[in-house]
Amino acid sequence: MIVTLDKKQKIKESLKKTKEKRKNQIAKVYQLKISYSNLNKQQKQWLKRVFLEAKWLYNYVIADIPNRLNPQTEKAKQVEIKTPNGFEIREINCLSSQMKQGILDRIRKNLSDLSKAKQKGIKVGKLKFKSQVRSIPLKQNNITFKVLKNKNRIKLQRLKKPVRLLGLHQLPENSYIAKAELIKKPDGYYIYLTCYIDKEQIKQEKINKPIAIDFGIKHQLTLSNGIKINYFIEETKRLRKLQKKLSRQKKRSRNYQKTKEKIQREYQKIYNRRKDIQNKIISLLKKYKYVLIQDEQIKQWQRGLFGKQIQNTGIGGVISRLKQNLETLISVDRYEATTKICSRCGNKKEDIKLSDRTYKCEVCGLVIDRDLNSAINILKIGLEKVEETTIKNIGLDRPELTPVERKATARILGSNPYIRVSYASLKQEAPN
């Protein structure tokens, strides 16, 4: 009894120390790819089998949650699976007990989320059976997995030889690896590592000024300092050919499944390109003190004439990620007439068409890019919401592009071949 109390006390003290340590740390997730070309036959078979066993275990527990969602299932070496020919017993050889525990914890969390949604009055159903499991939690570092940074490899439990990882150089020195996740995607296998890094270790080039963004079709993002960001990732010719080929094949045949897998890989490539663009844009905007946007209804744009352009640029995804990732985001009401108002004198112009790409003010003589004028107005309106910031001490009359901003933009966005950056003229005088 004394030993048990001492052990509990040690665990409490350890958890208390960890909480104190986490206050000065930031959690980051690093996506690392398993080099498939360096895998031997046994490793390829194991990776394929472990996701299959994860699906069996998940469906086995879902079939009878009251009797199977318990610690005894972690030790199960066999599960009963329903097949077209009836029930069959399947062996669990690749999943370790810690992996099984992670899958059971995921089921418990899903049930908890459903219960919370039900309490809020949302109609919910039951957990559904999975046709595929694409992620397996690896809970304990140095037990379920072990990162061999010097060898660019990772050792996975129940797999004899370590596998090669691409991208381990991203991990900062002295970073603490907390947990990992084994991911299956159409283009290969990945390891997501969750690391804790000291705040002092992360040195970022901060830009102590606000920035506003005007979203559009011709120019996807126009910043209030004159930077225009354009990108366009459309469906490839190969994807269209594969989709045409799939429509002519017999459903559920072997060739049909092969073509379907090729289509999934092609979609994954397009998704990766769009995701990389979003990551770089978010990385740039995080450097600013405040980020201001107009709360646009992108769905309405997509229903109109610009559905394909919105789909290929993913503006809705950029706005969604800004709302999720930026604590300093300020939204301006979508009914504000930011396009019609002169950013210098405040005169409102009613007869402005969508085809008019330049804003000309008849009162003060300002000639300015239409999107840039809108971005500066978003900046003015949005900053009125911030108590400690005023328009006067920011210098909104001349939101000039500084060398620091130009350098940061070139460094972050310049590495992506699909992003085109241009610079709009901030202010011009109309001829007398």
Residue pairs with C-beta under 8 A, 6 or more apart in sequence:
22 196
24 198
24 199
24 200
25 176
25 196
25 197
25 198
25 199
26 196
26 197
26 198
26 199
26 202
27 178
27 194
27 195
27 196
28 194
28 195
28 196
28 197
29 192
29 193
29 194
29 195
30 167
30 170
30 171
30 192
30 193
30 195
31 167
31 190
31 191
31 192
32 154
32 165
32 166
32 167
32 168
32 170
32 190
32 191
32 192
32 193
33 165
33 166
33 167
33 188
33 189
33 190
33 191
34 47
34 154
34 163
34 164
34 165
34 166
34 188
34 189
34 190
34 191
35 163
35 164
35 165
35 166
36 44
36 188
36 189
38 163
38 164
39 47
39 163
39 164
40 161
42 160
42 161
43 159
43 161
43 163
46 94
46 158
46 159
47 184
47 189
49 93
49 94
50 94
50 95
50 99
50 136
50 158
50 182
51 132
51 133
51 134
51 136
51 184
53 90
53 92
53 93
53 94
53 95
54 95
54 99
54 103
54 133
54 136
55 130
55 131
55 132
55 133
56 79
56 81
56 90
56 92
57 73
57 76
57 79
57 92
57 95
57 100
57 103
58 103
58 107
58 130
58 133
59 81
59 82
59 129
59 130
60 68
60 73
60 79
60 80
60 81
61 68
61 69
61 73
61 103
61 104
61 107
62 107
62 127
62 128
62 129
63 82
63 129
65 107
65 111
65 127
69 104
69 107
69 108
73 100
73 104
74 97
74 100
74 101
74 104
75 97
76 92
76 100
77 91
77 92
77 93
78 89
78 90
78 91
78 92
79 89
79 90
79 92
80 87
80 88
80 89
80 90
81 87
81 88
81 89
81 90
92 100
93 158
94 158
94 159
95 103
95 136
95 158
96 144
96 157
96 158
98 138
98 139
98 140
98 143
98 144
98 157
99 136
99 137
99 138
99 144
99 157
101 139
102 136
102 137
102 138
102 139
102 144
103 136
103 137
105 137
106 137
107 127
110 127
111 127
114 124
114 127
117 124
118 124
132 184
133 184
134 183
134 184
134 185
135 181
135 182
135 183
135 184
136 181
136 182
137 179
137 181
138 144
138 145
138 156
138 157
138 179
138 180
138 181
138 182
139 179
140 179
141 147
141 177
141 178
141 179
141 180
143 157
144 156
144 157
144 180
145 154
145 155
145 156
145 157
145 180
145 191
146 154
146 155
146 162
147 154
147 165
147 168
147 171
147 177
147 193
148 154
148 155
148 162
149 168
149 171
151 162
152 164
152 165
152 166
152 168
153 162
153 163
153 164
153 165
154 162
154 163
154 165
154 180
154 191
155 162
156 162
156 163
156 182
165 191
171 177
171 193
171 195
172 195
172 197
172 201
172 202
174 197
174 198
174 201
175 195
175 196
175 197
176 195
176 196
176 197
177 193
177 194
177 195
178 194
178 195
178 196
179 194
180 191
180 192
180 193
180 194
181 191
181 192
181 194
182 189
182 190
182 191
183 189
183 190
183 191
183 192
184 190
185 268
186 261
186 264
186 265
186 267
186 268
187 265
187 268
187 269
187 272
204 286
204 287
205 287
205 404
205 408
206 287
206 289
207 287
207 288
207 289
207 402
207 404
207 405
207 408
208 289
209 288
209 289
209 394
209 399
209 402
210 224
210 288
210 289
210 290
210 291
210 292
210 379
210 382
210 383
210 389
210 394
211 223
211 224
211 225
211 285
211 288
211 290
211 291
211 292
211 379
212 223
212 224
212 291
212 292
212 293
212 375
212 376
212 378
212 379
212 382
213 221
213 222
213 223
213 224
213 285
213 291
213 292
213 293
213 375
213 378
214 221
214 222
214 224
214 294
214 338
214 371
214 372
214 374
214 375
214 378
215 221
215 293
215 294
215 296
215 298
215 315
215 318
215 319
216 222
216 371
217 301
217 306
217 309
217 310
218 357
218 371
219 228
219 229
219 230
219 371
219 422
220 229
220 230
220 231
220 313
220 315
220 318
221 227
221 228
221 229
221 281
221 318
222 228
222 229
222 369
222 371
222 372
222 374
222 375
222 424
223 229
223 375
224 292
224 372
224 375
224 376
224 378
224 379
224 399
225 399
225 400
225 401
225 402
225 405
225 426
226 372
226 400
226 401
226 423
226 424
226 425
226 426
227 401
227 405
227 409
227 421
227 422
227 423
227 424
228 371
228 421
228 422
228 423
228 424
229 281
229 413
229 419
229 420
229 421
230 419
230 420
230 421
230 422
231 277
231 313
231 416
231 418
231 419
231 420
232 309
232 312
232 313
232 418
233 270
233 273
233 274
233 277
233 312
233 313
233 314
233 418
234 312
235 270
235 312
236 266
236 269
236 270
238 266
239 263
239 266
239 267
239 270
242 259
242 262
242 263
242 266
243 263
245 259
246 256
246 259
246 260
246 263
249 255
249 256
249 259
250 256
273 418
274 314
274 317
276 416
277 314
277 416
277 418
277 419
278 314
278 317
278 318
278 321
280 412
280 413
280 415
280 416
280 419
281 318
281 413
282 318
282 321
282 322
282 325
282 326
283 412
284 408
284 409
284 412
284 413
285 291
285 322
285 326
286 325
286 326
287 408
288 328
289 328
290 328
290 329
290 330
290 382
290 383
290 386
290 389
291 322
291 326
291 328
291 329
291 330
292 329
292 330
292 331
292 332
292 378
292 379
292 382
292 383
293 319
293 322
293 329
293 330
293 331
293 332
293 378
293 382
294 331
294 332
294 333
294 334
294 336
294 338
294 374
294 378
295 331
295 332
295 333
295 334
296 319
296 334
297 334
298 310
298 315
298 316
298 319
299 316
301 307
301 310
301 315
302 310
302 311
302 316
310 316
322 329
323 329
330 382
330 383
330 385
330 386
331 382
332 338
332 378
332 381
332 382
336 377
336 378
336 381
337 348
338 374
338 377
338 378
338 381
339 352
339 359
339 370
339 373
339 374
339 377
340 348
340 349
340 350
340 352
341 347
341 348
341 349
341 377
342 348
342 349
342 359
342 361
342 363
342 364
342 366
342 373
343 366
343 368
343 373
343 376
343 377
343 380
344 361
344 364
344 366
344 397
344 427
345 361
345 363
345 364
345 366
347 361
347 362
347 363
347 364
349 359
349 361
349 362
352 359
352 370
356 370
357 369
357 370
358 367
358 368
358 369
358 370
359 366
359 367
359 368
359 369
359 370
359 373
360 366
360 367
360 430
361 367
361 430
365 429
365 430
365 432
366 427
366 428
366 429
366 430
367 428
367 429
367 430
368 425
368 426
368 427
368 428
369 424
369 425
371 424
372 424
372 425
372 426
376 396
376 399
379 396
379 399
380 391
380 396
383 389
383 390
383 391
383 394
383 396
384 391
398 426
398 427
399 426
400 426
401 423
401 426
409 421
410 421
413 419
413 421
414 421
